């Protein structure tokens, strides 16, 4: 696969670095796992998210040091990737972008959702991550995997080029979020969705408290960018999920 040719179909050329609540009762859903499973997952979740938080602030030059922890299959017990993928409403052959893709935890799940005719675009600001994901392209299939190193102020998607965009544990790191969300909106096709998953303000693990964003604040940021946005029903113990619709 000629990845340089694929990149030209989706991105505006550019490079640089990214800087990076209590769940409303009307949007809360019963946990699909037992309380014991959820509690057992908290310790592992804390280790994963602490490591990922370090990644977004730089100093991440060896993905091998993180892949075992971030891509641990046990993470599924509390991250519930199937709920995140379902929120995107992807169909076979779709194109989806993952902002802050890291070592590709969500890339593999997205790839399964869009299938061999689909495309997954992992976006990250660390060149080491892009190189790592490029080398894992066939392993992360069946979809075409097209990693892209983006600037910090834009996902660098061409207008109306993708069916869905996700960002997991990353939104609180982005500066100028409303302006960034407008660029995501422009990159989505009509009917596309932007899914933001981040830590609850009162979660036991995650980024420093002062960096956390209330779910309602994220909804307003997406609405300012043009999305119809809502807090989605989900069962993650320590995260909320916002879905922005480009109607």
C-alpha positions as CSV (number, residue, x, y, z in Angstrom):
1,X,0.0,0.0,0.0
2,X,1.3,3.4,-1.0
3,X,0.6,5.4,2.2
4,X,1.9,8.7,0.8
5,X,-0.8,8.5,-1.9
6,X,-3.5,7.8,0.6
7,X,-2.4,10.7,2.8
8,X,-2.8,13.1,0.0
9,X,-6.5,12.1,-0.3
10,X,-7.3,13.2,3.3
11,X,-4.8,15.7,4.6
12,X,-3.6,19.3,4.3
13,X,0.2,19.0,4.5
14,X,1.6,20.3,7.8
15,X,3.5,19.2,10.9
16,X,4.0,20.4,14.5
17,X,3.0,19.6,18.1
18,X,-0.2,19.4,20.0
19,X,-0.6,20.5,23.6
20,X,-2.2,18.7,24.3
21,X,-18.3,15.8,36.1
22,X,-20.5,14.2,37.6
23,X,-22.5,12.2,35.0
24,X,-25.9,13.7,34.5
25,X,-28.6,11.4,35.8
26,X,-30.6,11.6,32.5
27,X,-27.6,10.2,30.6
28,X,-26.3,7.7,33.1
29,X,-26.7,4.0,32.2
30,X,-26.3,0.9,34.3
31,X,-22.9,-0.6,34.2
32,X,-22.8,-3.6,31.9
33,X,-20.1,-5.2,34.1
34,X,-20.4,-6.1,37.7
35,X,-19.3,-3.7,40.4
36,X,-16.4,-6.0,41.3
37,X,-15.1,-6.0,37.7
38,X,-15.3,-2.3,37.6
39,X,-13.5,-1.8,40.9
40,X,-10.8,-4.3,39.8
41,X,-10.3,-2.3,36.6
42,X,-9.7,1.0,38.4
43,X,-6.2,0.3,39.4
44,X,-5.3,-0.7,35.8
45,X,-7.2,2.2,34.4
46,X,-5.2,4.6,36.6
47,X,-1.9,3.1,35.3
48,X,-3.1,3.4,31.7
49,X,-4.3,6.9,31.9
50,X,-1.4,8.2,33.9
51,X,0.9,6.9,31.2
52,X,-1.2,8.4,28.4
53,X,-1.3,11.7,30.1
54,X,2.5,11.7,30.0
55,X,2.4,11.0,26.3
56,X,0.4,14.1,25.5
57,X,2.9,16.3,27.2
58,X,5.9,15.0,25.2
59,X,8.8,12.8,26.1
60,X,7.3,9.9,24.3
61,X,10.0,8.5,22.0
62,X,9.6,4.8,22.5
63,X,6.1,3.3,21.9
64,X,7.4,-0.1,23.0
65,X,7.5,1.1,26.5
66,X,3.8,1.8,26.5
67,X,2.2,-0.6,24.1
68,X,1.7,-3.5,26.5
69,X,-0.1,-1.3,29.1
70,X,-2.1,0.8,26.7
71,X,-3.1,-2.1,24.4
72,X,-3.8,-4.5,27.2
73,X,-7.0,-6.5,26.3
74,X,-8.1,-6.1,29.9
75,X,-8.6,-2.4,29.2
76,X,-11.8,-3.4,27.4
77,X,-13.4,-4.2,30.7
78,X,-13.5,-0.5,31.7
79,X,-13.0,1.4,28.5
80,X,-15.8,-0.3,26.7
81,X,-14.5,0.3,23.1
82,X,-17.6,-1.4,21.7
83,X,-19.8,1.5,23.0
84,X,-17.4,4.1,21.6
85,X,-17.4,2.5,18.2
86,X,-21.2,2.1,18.3
87,X,-21.6,5.8,18.9
88,X,-19.9,6.6,15.6
89,X,-22.5,4.6,13.7
90,X,-19.9,3.5,11.2
91,X,-20.7,1.3,8.2
92,X,-18.4,-1.0,6.2
93,X,-16.2,1.0,3.8
94,X,-16.3,4.2,6.0
95,X,-13.4,6.4,6.7
96,X,-12.8,7.3,10.4
97,X,-10.1,9.4,12.1
98,X,-8.7,8.8,15.6
99,X,-7.2,12.0,17.1
100,X,-4.5,11.2,19.7
101,X,-4.3,7.6,18.5
102,X,-1.3,6.7,20.7
103,X,-0.3,3.0,20.3
104,X,-3.5,2.2,18.4
105,X,-5.8,0.9,21.1
106,X,-8.9,2.2,19.3
107,X,-7.4,1.9,15.8
108,X,-7.9,-1.9,15.9
109,X,-11.5,-1.6,17.0
110,X,-12.3,1.0,14.4
111,X,-10.6,-1.1,11.7
112,X,-12.9,-4.0,12.5
113,X,-15.9,-1.7,12.3
114,X,-15.2,-0.3,8.8
115,X,-13.7,-3.5,7.4
116,X,-11.3,-4.1,4.5
117,X,-13.0,-1.5,2.3
118,X,-12.7,1.1,5.0
119,X,-9.9,3.4,6.1
120,X,-8.7,4.4,9.6
121,X,-6.6,7.5,10.0
122,X,-4.7,7.5,13.3
123,X,-3.6,11.1,14.1
124,X,-0.9,11.9,16.6
125,X,1.7,14.6,17.2
126,X,4.5,12.2,18.1
127,X,6.5,11.0,15.1
128,X,7.5,7.9,17.0
129,X,3.9,7.0,17.3
130,X,3.3,7.5,13.6
131,X,6.2,5.4,12.7
132,X,5.1,2.7,15.1
133,X,1.5,2.7,13.7
134,X,2.8,2.6,10.2
135,X,4.8,-0.5,10.9
136,X,1.7,-2.1,12.5
137,X,-0.6,-1.3,9.6
138,X,-1.2,-4.9,8.4
139,X,-1.5,-6.1,12.0
140,X,-4.2,-3.5,12.7
141,X,-6.2,-4.4,9.6
142,X,-8.4,-5.3,7.9
143,X,-9.0,-1.7,7.1
144,X,-6.4,0.6,5.4
145,X,-4.4,2.2,8.2
146,X,-3.1,5.7,7.2
147,X,-1.2,7.3,10.2
148,X,-0.7,11.0,10.1
149,X,1.4,13.4,12.2
150,X,-0.7,16.5,12.6
151,X,-0.2,20.0,13.8
152,X,-1.3,21.0,17.3
153,X,-4.1,23.3,16.1
154,X,-5.7,21.1,13.4
155,X,-6.5,17.5,12.6
156,X,-5.6,18.5,9.0
157,X,-8.5,16.8,7.3
158,X,-9.8,17.9,4.0
159,X,-13.3,19.2,4.0
160,X,-16.1,16.5,3.9
161,X,-13.5,13.7,3.8
162,X,-14.4,11.4,6.8
163,X,-17.5,9.7,8.1
164,X,-16.5,9.8,11.8
165,X,-13.9,11.2,14.2
166,X,-13.0,10.1,17.7
167,X,-10.8,11.4,20.4
168,X,-10.2,9.4,23.5
169,X,-8.5,10.8,26.7
170,X,-7.1,13.7,24.6
171,X,-9.7,16.5,24.3
172,X,-8.6,18.2,27.6
173,X,-5.1,18.6,26.2
174,X,-6.1,20.6,23.1
175,X,-5.7,24.4,23.3
176,X,-8.3,26.4,21.4
177,X,-10.8,23.6,21.5
178,X,-13.7,25.5,19.8
179,X,-11.5,26.4,16.9
180,X,-10.2,22.9,16.7
181,X,-13.7,21.5,16.8
182,X,-14.7,23.7,13.8
183,X,-11.9,22.0,11.8
184,X,-13.2,18.6,12.8
185,X,-16.7,19.7,11.7
186,X,-15.4,20.9,8.4
187,X,-13.6,17.5,7.9
188,X,-16.7,15.5,8.5
189,X,-19.1,14.5,5.7
190,X,-22.7,15.5,6.2
191,X,-24.3,13.0,8.7
192,X,-20.9,12.3,10.3
193,X,-20.2,12.1,14.0
194,X,-17.5,13.4,16.3
195,X,-17.2,11.4,19.5
196,X,-15.3,12.8,22.5
197,X,-14.5,10.5,25.4
198,X,-12.7,12.0,28.5
199,X,-12.5,11.6,32.2
200,X,-15.2,12.5,34.6
201,X,-14.4,15.5,36.8
202,X,-14.6,13.3,39.9
203,X,-13.0,10.1,38.5
204,X,-10.6,8.3,40.7
205,X,-7.9,8.2,37.9
206,X,-7.1,10.3,34.9
207,X,-5.4,13.7,34.3
208,X,-4.8,16.2,37.0
209,X,-8.1,17.6,38.4
210,X,-7.3,21.1,37.2
211,X,-7.2,19.8,33.6
212,X,-10.5,17.9,33.6
213,X,-13.5,19.2,31.6
214,X,-17.1,18.8,32.7
215,X,-19.2,17.0,30.1
216,X,-21.5,20.0,29.7
217,X,-18.6,22.3,28.9
218,X,-17.5,19.9,26.0
219,X,-21.1,19.9,24.7
220,X,-21.0,23.7,24.5
221,X,-17.7,23.7,22.8
222,X,-19.0,21.4,20.1
223,X,-22.2,23.3,19.7
224,X,-20.2,26.5,19.2
225,X,-18.3,24.7,16.4
226,X,-21.6,23.9,14.6
227,X,-22.4,20.5,16.0
228,X,-25.6,19.3,17.5
229,X,-24.1,17.7,20.6
230,X,-25.3,15.5,23.4
231,X,-24.1,13.5,26.3
232,X,-24.4,9.9,25.2
233,X,-25.5,6.9,27.3
234,X,-22.6,4.7,28.2
235,X,-21.4,2.5,31.0
236,X,-17.7,3.4,31.4
237,X,-16.9,3.7,35.2
238,X,-14.7,6.8,34.9
239,X,-15.5,8.5,31.6
240,X,-18.2,10.4,29.8
241,X,-18.9,10.3,26.1
242,X,-20.1,13.3,24.0
243,X,-21.4,12.8,20.5
244,X,-21.4,15.7,18.0
245,X,-23.5,15.4,14.9
246,X,-23.0,17.2,11.6
247,X,-26.6,17.3,10.5
